[in-house]
Amino acid sequence: MARFGLLLKCGRWALSLAALAALTLTIRYVLALAPWTVGGHALPSAAHPAQSSADPTECRAVSPLLVGPCPPNLSSAPPSLEEIRRKSSPLSPGGAYSPPECRARHRSAIVVPYRDRSAHLRAFLDHLHLFLQRQQIEYRIYVVEQWGRGTFNRGKLLNAGVREALRDGNWSCVITHDVDLLPEDDRNTYGCDPLHPTHMSAAVDKFHYVLPYVTLLGGVVAATPEHFTTINGYSNRFWGWGGEDDDLWNSLACVPASRFSLSGMKVVRRPMAVGRYKMIVHTNDRGNEPNPRRENLLRQSGRNWRSDGLSSINYKVLSKKLEALYTKMTVDIGEERAT
């Protein structure tokens, strides 16, 4: 009887251990598949690890903070710079940010040509800082202001800004960005394709979210420093509105080739459903009237692109200030020469 009692007790222990093992396996399976969330964001699981096992400090390929469509609010006056600063996550001087929770996959310098658009700049900073921080990228915003009252030259400002940005840091991506364009979907990652320059602002509300012509390459463009150097940046010869962006990827009606095609590169676009932007409504600026020489200059692109651009830009940095929300550079790019 004593031996029988011992066997019975051992059997109960065995059953208990088997039940515990089965329960453990069940819990592991449920945890691996169930979309557990905190604050609306998925928790790490075996099926969806938060970080790469090879590098536990690297940010996820797709940030868990993304919300998707996030149209900017342009119905009221933009907040003050101080109000914007209080809303943003802590920034380093000069409008620089790096995600504290992981190491960013993209390091992007955002270069904005600028003059006399203070309300636009506030709306831009108010929307873009929070937008970029949800993407968990490392970034810095450079606002390059043209000194003086001469004719505006977007291409020269961008060349000067890119040069100065590349002196500041080891950026993996350079994004040239108009101040009046605000992205509408944070899945439009502000990083570079390592193989192809990218037209990010593929769908703008002003054009009813369709391309006005198939070779449009204005607004927001992302390229690696190597790509930007290979195409020799933007042309310095387009004074006034229009032409410098078409010089990158020209309409076939103007010239047979562009800087990208001549340098052997293919341009890609963000999907139209993601690369959506709102343009802040405004009138043409004084000093930025349409360029009457645009068509003639475009016809010369094939001959001049190697000597006209980033390699030949002449400018002087008059001041460089690390503001709370951006790096402000005032540059003297000279005056348009009479022809």
VEXDREN-2710 file (C-alpha; in Angstrom, 1 decimal):
% VEXDREN-2710
k/r/px/py/pz
1/MET/0.0/0.0/0.0
2/ALA/2.9/2.4/0.8
3/ARG/4.4/1.7/-2.6
4/PHE/1.0/2.3/-4.3
5/GLY/0.6/5.6/-2.5
6/LEU/4.1/6.7/-3.6
7/LEU/3.3/5.8/-7.3
8/LEU/0.0/7.8/-7.0
9/LYS/1.8/10.8/-5.6
10/CYS/4.5/10.7/-8.4
11/GLY/1.8/10.4/-11.0
12/ARG/0.1/13.5/-9.8
13/TRP/3.4/15.4/-9.9
14/ALA/4.0/14.2/-13.4
15/LEU/0.5/15.3/-14.5
16/SER/1.1/18.7/-12.9
17/LEU/4.4/19.2/-14.7
18/ALA/2.9/18.2/-18.0
19/ALA/0.0/20.7/-17.5
20/LEU/2.5/23.4/-16.6
21/ALA/4.6/22.7/-19.7
22/ALA/1.5/22.8/-21.9
23/LEU/0.3/26.1/-20.4
24/THR/3.8/27.6/-20.9
25/LEU/3.8/26.7/-24.6
26/THR/0.3/28.1/-25.0
27/ILE/1.3/31.4/-23.4
28/ARG/4.4/31.7/-25.6
29/TYR/2.3/31.0/-28.7
30/VAL/-0.3/33.6/-27.8
31/LEU/2.4/36.2/-27.0
32/ALA/4.0/35.6/-30.3
33/LEU/0.9/36.2/-32.3
34/ALA/-1.3/38.6/-30.4
35/PRO/-1.1/42.3/-31.2
36/TRP/-0.4/43.5/-27.7
37/THR/-0.2/47.3/-27.5
38/VAL/0.7/50.1/-25.1
39/GLY/-0.4/53.6/-26.0
40/GLY/-1.5/52.4/-29.4
41/HIS/1.9/51.0/-30.4
42/ALA/2.7/47.3/-30.8
43/LEU/4.9/45.7/-28.1
44/PRO/7.9/43.6/-29.2
45/SER/7.1/40.0/-29.9
46/ALA/8.8/36.9/-31.4
47/ALA/6.9/37.7/-34.7
48/HIS/7.7/41.4/-34.6
49/PRO/11.0/42.1/-32.8
50/ALA/11.6/45.7/-31.8
51/GLN/15.2/45.6/-33.0
52/SER/17.5/43.6/-35.1
53/SER/19.1/40.7/-33.2
54/ALA/22.4/41.5/-35.0
55/ASP/22.3/45.1/-33.7
56/PRO/20.0/45.6/-30.7
57/THR/20.4/49.4/-30.7
58/GLU/19.3/50.1/-34.3
59/CYS/15.8/51.6/-34.9
60/ARG/13.2/49.4/-36.6
61/ALA/13.0/49.6/-40.4
62/VAL/9.4/51.0/-39.9
63/SER/9.0/53.2/-36.9
64/PRO/6.2/52.1/-34.5
65/LEU/5.4/55.8/-34.0
66/LEU/4.0/56.4/-37.5
67/VAL/0.4/57.4/-37.8
68/GLY/0.1/57.4/-41.6
69/PRO/-2.0/60.3/-43.1
70/CYS/-1.3/63.5/-41.1
71/PRO/-2.4/66.5/-43.1
72/PRO/-1.1/69.8/-41.8
73/ASN/-3.5/72.3/-40.2
74/LEU/-3.3/75.5/-42.3
75/SER/-6.7/76.9/-41.2
76/SER/-5.1/79.3/-38.6
77/ALA/-2.0/81.4/-38.2
78/PRO/1.1/79.3/-37.4
79/PRO/2.3/79.3/-33.8
80/SER/5.3/81.3/-32.6
81/LEU/8.8/79.8/-32.7
82/GLU/8.7/79.5/-28.9
83/GLU/5.4/77.6/-29.0
84/ILE/6.8/75.3/-31.6
85/ARG/9.9/74.7/-29.5
86/ARG/7.8/73.7/-26.4
87/LYS/5.8/71.2/-28.5
88/SER/8.8/69.5/-30.0
89/SER/11.0/66.8/-28.4
90/PRO/14.3/68.1/-27.0
91/LEU/16.4/69.4/-29.9
92/SER/20.1/70.1/-30.1
93/PRO/21.2/73.6/-31.0
94/GLY/20.6/74.2/-34.7
95/GLY/17.4/72.2/-34.9
96/ALA/19.2/68.8/-34.8
97/TYR/17.5/65.7/-33.5
98/SER/18.5/62.1/-32.9
99/PRO/16.0/59.5/-31.5
100/PRO/16.9/58.7/-27.8
101/GLU/15.4/55.2/-27.9
102/CYS/17.5/53.7/-30.7
103/ARG/20.1/54.4/-33.3
104/ALA/18.7/56.0/-36.5
105/ARG/18.9/54.2/-39.8
106/HIS/18.8/57.5/-41.7
107/ARG/20.9/60.7/-41.1
108/SER/19.4/63.5/-43.1
109/ALA/20.3/67.1/-43.7
110/ILE/17.2/69.1/-44.8
111/VAL/18.2/72.1/-46.8
112/VAL/15.6/74.9/-47.3
113/PRO/16.2/77.9/-49.6
114/TYR/14.6/81.0/-48.0
115/ARG/13.8/84.7/-48.1
116/ASP/11.0/86.7/-46.5
117/ARG/8.7/83.8/-45.7
118/SER/8.5/84.0/-41.9
119/ALA/4.9/82.7/-41.6
120/HIS/5.7/79.8/-44.0
121/LEU/8.8/79.0/-42.0
122/ARG/6.9/78.8/-38.8
123/ALA/4.2/76.5/-40.4
124/PHE/7.0/74.4/-41.9
125/LEU/8.9/73.9/-38.6
126/ASP/5.7/73.3/-36.6
127/HIS/4.7/70.5/-38.9
128/LEU/8.0/69.0/-39.9
129/HIS/9.7/68.5/-36.5
130/LEU/7.0/66.3/-35.1
131/PHE/6.6/64.5/-38.4
132/LEU/10.3/63.6/-38.6
133/GLN/10.6/62.6/-34.9
134/ARG/7.9/60.0/-35.5
135/GLN/10.1/58.5/-38.2
136/GLN/12.9/58.0/-35.7
137/ILE/15.5/59.5/-38.0
138/GLU/18.5/61.7/-37.2
139/TYR/18.2/65.1/-38.9
140/ARG/19.0/68.7/-38.9
141/ILE/17.2/71.5/-40.7
142/TYR/19.3/74.1/-42.5
143/VAL/17.5/77.3/-43.6
144/VAL/19.6/79.1/-46.2
145/GLU/18.6/82.8/-46.5
146/GLN/19.7/84.9/-49.5
147/TRP/21.2/88.2/-48.5
148/GLY/20.1/91.4/-50.2
149/ARG/17.2/92.3/-52.5
150/GLY/18.6/91.0/-55.7
151/THR/16.8/88.3/-57.9
152/PHE/16.3/85.0/-56.0
153/ASN/18.4/82.1/-57.1
154/ARG/17.1/78.8/-55.6
155/GLY/19.8/76.6/-57.2
156/LYS/22.7/78.7/-55.8
157/LEU/21.2/78.7/-52.3
158/LEU/20.7/74.9/-52.4
159/ASN/24.3/74.3/-53.6
160/ALA/25.7/76.6/-50.8
161/GLY/23.5/74.9/-48.2
162/VAL/24.4/71.4/-49.2
163/ARG/28.1/72.3/-49.2
164/GLU/27.9/73.7/-45.7
165/ALA/25.7/70.9/-44.4
166/LEU/28.2/68.3/-45.6
167/ARG/31.0/70.1/-43.8
168/ASP/29.0/69.9/-40.5
169/GLY/28.3/66.1/-40.4
170/ASN/28.5/62.7/-41.9
171/TRP/25.0/62.8/-43.5
172/SER/23.7/59.7/-45.3
173/CYS/21.1/61.8/-47.1
174/VAL/20.6/65.3/-48.4
175/ILE/17.0/66.5/-48.9
176/THR/16.4/69.8/-50.7
177/HIS/13.0/71.1/-49.6
178/ASP/10.8/74.1/-50.5
179/VAL/9.5/76.0/-47.4
180/ASP/5.9/76.1/-48.7
181/LEU/5.5/72.3/-49.1
182/LEU/4.3/70.3/-46.1
183/PRO/4.2/66.4/-46.2
184/GLU/0.8/64.7/-45.5
185/ASP/1.8/61.2/-44.7
186/ASP/4.6/60.2/-42.3
187/ARG/5.2/56.9/-44.1
188/ASN/7.1/59.1/-46.6
189/THR/10.4/58.5/-45.0
190/TYR/12.9/61.4/-45.0
191/GLY/15.8/59.1/-45.9
192/CYS/17.6/58.2/-49.1
193/ASP/17.5/55.2/-51.5
194/PRO/21.2/54.2/-51.7
195/LEU/20.8/53.4/-55.4
196/HIS/18.5/56.1/-56.7
197/PRO/17.8/59.8/-56.1
198/THR/14.1/60.2/-55.1
199/HIS/11.4/62.7/-55.9
200/MET/9.5/62.8/-52.6
201/SER/6.8/65.4/-53.4
202/ALA/5.2/63.3/-56.2
203/ALA/1.6/64.4/-55.4
204/VAL/0.9/68.1/-54.5
205/ASP/-2.6/69.4/-53.7
206/LYS/-2.1/72.4/-56.0
207/PHE/-1.9/70.0/-58.9
208/HIS/-4.8/67.8/-57.6
209/TYR/-2.3/65.2/-56.5
210/VAL/-1.2/64.2/-60.0
211/LEU/2.0/65.1/-61.9
212/PRO/1.6/68.1/-64.2
213/TYR/4.2/66.5/-66.4
214/VAL/6.0/63.2/-66.2
215/THR/9.6/64.6/-65.8
216/LEU/8.7/67.0/-62.9
217/LEU/11.4/67.1/-60.3
218/GLY/10.6/70.1/-58.1
219/GLY/9.7/70.7/-54.5
220/VAL/11.3/68.0/-52.3
221/VAL/14.2/65.8/-53.6
222/ALA/16.3/63.3/-51.7
223/ALA/19.8/62.2/-52.8
224/THR/22.9/60.8/-51.1
225/PRO/25.9/63.1/-50.9
226/GLU/27.5/60.9/-53.6
227/HIS/24.5/61.3/-55.9
228/PHE/24.5/65.0/-55.4
229/THR/28.2/65.3/-56.1
230/THR/27.9/63.1/-59.2
231/ILE/25.3/65.3/-60.8
232/ASN/27.2/68.5/-59.7
233/GLY/24.2/69.7/-57.7
234/TYR/21.9/72.4/-59.2
235/SER/22.7/74.8/-61.9
236/ASN/23.8/78.3/-60.6
237/ARG/22.5/80.1/-63.7
238/PHE/18.8/80.2/-63.1
239/TRP/17.9/83.6/-61.6
240/GLY/14.2/84.1/-60.7
241/TRP/11.4/81.5/-60.6
242/GLY/11.7/78.2/-62.5
243/GLY/14.2/76.1/-64.4
244/GLU/16.7/74.8/-61.9
245/ASP/14.6/71.8/-61.0
246/ASP/13.8/71.0/-64.6
247/ASP/17.5/71.1/-65.2
248/LEU/17.8/68.1/-63.0
249/TRP/15.3/66.1/-65.0
250/ASN/14.2/68.1/-68.0
251/SER/11.0/67.9/-70.0
252/LEU/11.8/66.1/-73.2
253/ALA/10.3/69.1/-75.1
254/CYS/13.2/71.2/-73.8
255/VAL/16.4/69.1/-74.0
256/PRO/17.1/65.5/-74.7
257/ALA/19.0/64.9/-71.4
258/SER/19.2/66.0/-67.8
259/ARG/21.9/65.9/-65.1
260/PHE/20.6/62.6/-63.8
261/SER/20.4/60.9/-67.1
262/LEU/23.7/62.3/-68.3
263/SER/25.4/61.0/-65.1
264/GLY/23.8/57.6/-65.7
265/MET/21.3/57.7/-62.8
266/LYS/17.6/56.7/-62.6
267/VAL/15.2/58.8/-60.5
268/VAL/12.5/57.1/-58.6
269/ARG/9.4/58.6/-56.9
270/ARG/7.5/57.9/-53.8
271/PRO/4.1/56.2/-54.4
272/MET/1.5/58.8/-55.1
273/ALA/-0.6/57.7/-52.2
274/VAL/2.3/58.4/-49.8
275/GLY/4.2/61.2/-51.4
276/ARG/1.4/63.8/-50.8
277/TYR/2.1/67.4/-49.9
278/LYS/0.1/70.5/-49.2
279/MET/1.4/73.8/-50.7
280/ILE/0.9/76.9/-48.6
281/VAL/-1.0/79.4/-50.8
282/HIS/1.0/82.5/-51.7
283/THR/1.6/85.0/-54.5
284/ASN/4.9/85.2/-56.4
285/ASP/7.6/87.0/-54.4
286/ARG/9.1/90.2/-55.5
287/GLY/12.5/89.4/-56.8
288/ASN/11.4/85.9/-57.8
289/GLU/9.6/86.6/-61.0
290/PRO/9.6/84.0/-63.8
291/ASN/12.9/83.6/-65.5
292/PRO/12.6/84.8/-69.1
293/ARG/15.9/83.0/-70.1
294/ARG/14.7/79.7/-68.7
295/GLU/14.1/77.8/-72.0
296/ASN/17.4/78.9/-73.5
297/LEU/19.3/77.9/-70.4
298/LEU/17.6/74.5/-70.4
299/ARG/18.8/73.8/-73.9
300/GLN/22.4/74.3/-72.7
301/SER/22.2/71.8/-69.9
302/GLY/23.8/69.0/-71.8
303/ARG/26.9/71.1/-72.5
304/ASN/27.3/72.9/-69.1
305/TRP/26.2/70.5/-66.3
306/ARG/29.8/69.4/-65.5
307/SER/31.1/72.9/-65.1
308/ASP/28.0/74.7/-63.8
309/GLY/26.8/73.6/-60.3
310/LEU/28.1/72.4/-57.0
311/SER/31.7/72.5/-58.2
312/SER/31.6/76.1/-59.4
313/ILE/29.3/77.8/-56.8
314/ASN/30.7/81.1/-55.4
315/TYR/29.2/82.4/-52.2
316/LYS/30.1/83.9/-48.8
317/VAL/28.5/82.8/-45.5
318/LEU/27.7/86.1/-43.8
319/SER/26.4/84.5/-40.6
320/LYS/25.6/81.0/-39.3
321/LYS/23.4/80.8/-36.2
322/LEU/22.3/77.7/-34.3
323/GLU/18.7/78.7/-33.5
324/ALA/16.6/76.5/-31.3
325/LEU/14.6/75.0/-34.2
326/TYR/16.9/75.3/-37.2
327/THR/20.4/76.3/-38.4
328/LYS/20.1/79.7/-40.0
329/MET/22.7/80.6/-42.7
330/THR/22.7/84.0/-44.4
331/VAL/24.7/83.8/-47.6
332/ASP/25.8/86.3/-50.2
333/ILE/25.5/84.6/-53.6
334/GLY/26.1/87.7/-55.7
335/GLU/23.9/89.4/-58.2
336/GLU/22.5/88.4/-61.6
337/ARG/24.8/89.6/-64.4
338/ALA/23.2/91.5/-67.3
339/THR/23.4/89.6/-70.6
END
